[in-house]
Amino acid sequence: MQMIKDSFLTVNSLMWQVIKQLTKIKKQDLDKFGLTCSQFEILSAIYHFSVNDEEIIQIDLSERTQIDPMTTSTILRNLQRKGFITRTRSPVNTRTIIVRITPLGEELYRKALSKVGKTSKLIYQNIDKKLLVSQLIILSDKLNKLNF
């Protein structure tokens, strides 16, 4: 109970523990589909661009997911090797690589998303999500202002 008195340490400690637990649970869900969390994030971005019938290039994926470009490239190579995406050179700019999800990748993504969604629903079932989101937005804004 002594830690509760020091709210700064408590908040930081609790946030760290919650993030670790959420990541562990998500990883366990995604392991069932042979995906890492980063692969899932990349696949998710590709899927959402595909649904909107938009082309996406590797650098856009990196920026959208906030994953380093070299890491993004490695993830894409692994997803392509598994048959979940295709990468082709743009006919307009041959330096640009267009990424698309395959039917197999779309099927896998939907299944993984369903599992992650069900788990999230269970985790947040008794949480005031609007309050949590509003507080996290405030915290995120403050952190962004500090991050010159």
C-alpha positions as CSV (number, residue, x, y, z in Angstrom):
1,M,0.0,0.0,0.0
2,Q,3.0,2.3,0.4
3,M,3.3,2.5,-3.4
4,I,-0.3,3.8,-3.7
5,K,0.7,6.8,-1.7
6,D,3.3,7.8,-4.3
7,S,0.9,8.3,-7.2
8,F,3.7,9.2,-9.7
9,L,5.4,5.8,-9.2
10,T,2.1,4.0,-9.0
11,V,0.9,5.4,-12.3
12,N,4.2,4.7,-14.1
13,S,4.5,1.2,-12.6
14,L,0.9,0.3,-13.3
15,M,1.1,1.6,-16.9
16,W,4.3,-0.5,-17.4
17,Q,2.7,-3.6,-16.0
18,V,-0.5,-3.2,-18.0
19,I,1.4,-2.6,-21.2
20,K,3.5,-5.7,-20.5
21,Q,0.4,-7.8,-19.7
22,L,-1.5,-6.6,-22.8
23,T,1.5,-7.3,-25.0
24,K,1.9,-10.8,-23.6
25,I,-1.8,-11.6,-24.1
26,K,-1.8,-10.2,-27.7
27,K,1.4,-12.2,-28.4
28,Q,-0.2,-15.4,-27.1
29,D,-3.2,-14.8,-29.3
30,L,-1.1,-14.1,-32.4
31,D,1.2,-17.0,-31.8
32,K,-1.7,-19.3,-32.7
33,F,-1.6,-17.8,-36.2
34,G,2.2,-17.8,-36.5
35,L,2.3,-14.0,-36.4
36,T,4.3,-11.6,-34.3
37,C,2.7,-8.3,-33.0
38,S,4.7,-6.3,-35.6
39,Q,3.6,-8.6,-38.4
40,F,0.0,-8.2,-37.3
41,E,0.4,-4.4,-37.3
42,I,1.9,-4.4,-40.8
43,L,-0.8,-6.8,-42.1
44,S,-3.5,-4.7,-40.5
45,A,-2.3,-1.6,-42.3
46,I,-2.0,-3.4,-45.6
47,Y,-5.5,-4.8,-45.1
48,H,-7.1,-1.4,-44.3
49,F,-5.5,0.1,-47.4
50,S,-6.7,-2.8,-49.5
51,V,-10.3,-2.5,-48.2
52,N,-10.3,1.1,-49.3
53,D,-8.8,0.1,-52.6
54,E,-5.7,2.2,-52.1
55,E,-2.2,1.3,-53.0
56,I,0.4,1.3,-50.2
57,I,4.1,1.5,-50.4
58,Q,6.7,0.3,-47.9
59,I,7.6,3.7,-46.6
60,D,3.9,4.5,-45.9
61,L,3.6,1.2,-43.9
62,S,6.6,2.2,-41.9
63,E,5.2,5.6,-41.1
64,R,1.7,4.4,-40.4
65,T,2.8,1.6,-38.0
66,Q,5.8,3.6,-36.6
67,I,8.0,0.6,-37.3
68,D,11.6,1.3,-38.5
69,P,11.8,1.1,-42.4
70,M,14.5,-1.7,-42.3
71,T,12.4,-3.7,-39.8
72,T,9.3,-3.1,-42.0
73,S,11.2,-4.4,-45.0
74,T,12.2,-7.6,-43.1
75,I,8.6,-8.1,-41.9
76,L,7.3,-7.7,-45.4
77,R,9.9,-10.2,-46.7
78,N,8.7,-12.7,-44.1
79,L,5.0,-12.1,-44.8
80,Q,5.7,-12.5,-48.6
81,R,7.6,-15.7,-48.0
82,K,4.5,-17.1,-46.1
83,G,2.2,-16.1,-49.0
84,F,0.3,-13.4,-47.1
85,I,1.3,-10.4,-49.2
86,T,2.7,-9.6,-52.6
87,R,5.3,-6.9,-53.4
88,T,5.7,-5.5,-56.9
89,R,7.6,-2.6,-58.4
90,S,5.5,0.3,-59.4
91,P,5.3,0.7,-63.2
92,V,5.5,4.5,-62.7
93,N,8.4,4.7,-60.3
94,T,10.5,1.5,-60.2
95,R,12.1,2.5,-56.9
96,T,8.6,2.2,-55.3
97,I,7.4,-1.2,-54.1
98,I,3.6,-1.6,-53.9
99,V,2.4,-4.0,-51.2
100,R,-0.9,-6.0,-51.5
101,I,-2.5,-8.5,-49.2
102,T,-3.3,-12.0,-50.7
103,P,-6.5,-13.9,-50.2
104,L,-4.6,-16.2,-47.8
105,G,-3.2,-13.2,-45.9
106,E,-6.7,-11.6,-45.7
107,E,-8.1,-14.8,-44.3
108,L,-5.4,-15.1,-41.7
109,Y,-5.7,-11.5,-40.8
110,R,-9.5,-11.7,-40.3
111,K,-9.1,-14.8,-38.1
112,A,-6.3,-13.2,-36.0
113,L,-8.3,-9.9,-35.7
114,S,-11.3,-11.8,-34.5
115,K,-9.3,-13.6,-31.8
116,V,-7.5,-10.4,-30.7
117,G,-10.9,-8.6,-30.7
118,K,-12.6,-11.2,-28.6
119,T,-9.8,-11.1,-26.1
120,S,-9.9,-7.3,-26.0
121,K,-13.7,-7.4,-25.4
122,L,-13.1,-9.7,-22.5
123,I,-10.3,-7.5,-21.1
124,Y,-12.3,-4.3,-21.3
125,Q,-15.8,-5.5,-20.5
126,N,-16.0,-3.8,-17.1
127,I,-13.9,-0.7,-18.0
128,D,-15.3,2.7,-18.8
129,K,-13.7,2.8,-22.3
130,K,-14.7,6.4,-23.0
131,L,-13.1,7.6,-19.8
132,L,-10.0,5.5,-20.4
133,V,-9.6,6.7,-24.0
134,S,-10.1,10.4,-23.0
135,Q,-7.4,10.1,-20.3
136,L,-5.0,8.3,-22.6
137,I,-5.5,11.0,-25.3
138,I,-4.7,13.7,-22.7
139,L,-1.6,11.7,-21.6
140,S,-0.5,11.2,-25.3
141,D,-0.9,14.9,-26.1
142,K,1.3,15.8,-23.1
143,L,3.9,13.3,-24.1
144,N,3.9,14.5,-27.7
145,K,4.5,18.1,-26.4
146,L,7.5,16.9,-24.4
147,N,8.9,14.9,-27.3
148,F,10.5,17.7,-29.2
